[in-house]
Amino acid sequence: MKYGYLILRTNGKIELVSSNLADFSLKELQDGINCDTIHIVQGRVTDMLLVIDDEGKLQGKPINPIATLLYQPEYDFIVGDVIVGTSWNADPYAEPDVYKMPLEMVKRYQAVLQGMIR
């Protein structure tokens, strides 16, 4: 099975990255969004997780309008590039683990998000 994920760039570009593996490595997450420290937050869509730069606001990174729309809290915003992944954790009280999505799901998300910004 092919897997993948999206990278939401601050310039509005939505990149699809495909992979043969469902798991992320920490380096892959850090390199994907150009950061040293990541933070995982829940998106508005069930099982959608956003991987963000934990120090992005301190570093003055630009606002990411697409990621901010996908983020749950109403009075906060996301900065820097963001990876969109999924959670397959059945325990709602456990810390979220982020995984890549089946490639067809990633393509559907990409199409919806691109439609939002047109």
N, C-alpha and C positions, 0 to 999 in steps of 0.2 A: 504494500500500500504506500502511496505517496502522501507526504505531509507537507505542511507549509505554514507560513505566518505572514502577517502584514507589518510593514514599518510605515508609520505615519510621520512624514517629515514636516517640519515647521513651515516649509515653503508650499505646502499643500499637496505635494507628491505622495502617492500611495504605492509603495513598492511591495510586490509579491515575491517572497523567497520560498523556493521549494526545497524539500529535503527527503531523504529516505528514512530518517529517524524521527520518532515522535518526541523524544526528550531534547531539551535545551542543555547546553553547557553554560556555565556562568560566563565564560569568555565570549561565547556566541552572543549572549544577551548584552554584555558590556560593549562589545565591538559594534553590535547592530545599532545601538543608540549613542555610541561615543561617550561613554561615561565610566566612572570607576565604581560607583555604588548604585545598585538598583533598588527599586521599591516596587512591590506588586500591589495594585489596587483593583477593586472590583469595577467593572464597567456596568452600564445600564442594562445590557443584555445578559440574560442568565448564562452562566458559565463563561462569560467573556472576561478575561483579565488583561489589564494594561500594565506593561512593564515600563516604568518611568525612571528618569534620572533622579535619584534621591537628593542630589545637591544642585539640581538644575536652577532652582529659584535663587539660591545663594550665589550661583555663578552668573546670574543675569541672562540666562538663555531665553530666547523668544517664546512667546505663547504659542501653543499648538492648538489652533481652533478646532480641528477635527477631533483630536483626542479629548479636548475639553467637553465637546458635545457628547462624547461617549462615556464620560466620567459621571459617577452617581451624584456626589454632593453638588448642591445648587450654588453654593457661595464660594467655590474654589475654582482653580484653573490649573491646567497642565502646561508645563513648559518643556522645550526640547523635543527631540525625536522620541517616538513611542513604539514599542512592539505590542501587537495585539495577538494574544494567545488564548488558550482555553484552560479550564480546570476540569479535571476528571475525578476530583476528590469527592467521594460520597458523603463525607463527614462535614456538615456545615460549620462545625466549631473548630475544625483543624485549620492550621495555617494553609493558605492556598499554594498549591504547586501548579506551576504554569507549564503547559505542554503545547506543542504544535498541533494544528488542526488538520483533519483530512483535507487534501488539496481542493476538492470540490467545494467544501465549506468556505475555504479561504477565498476562492474565486467569487462565490456569492457575496461574501462580505465586501470584497473589493468593488464589485459592481454596484452594490447599494451605496457604499461610501462615495464612490465617484459620482453617482447620481445626486447625492446631497450637496456636492460642492459645485455643481454646474449651474 
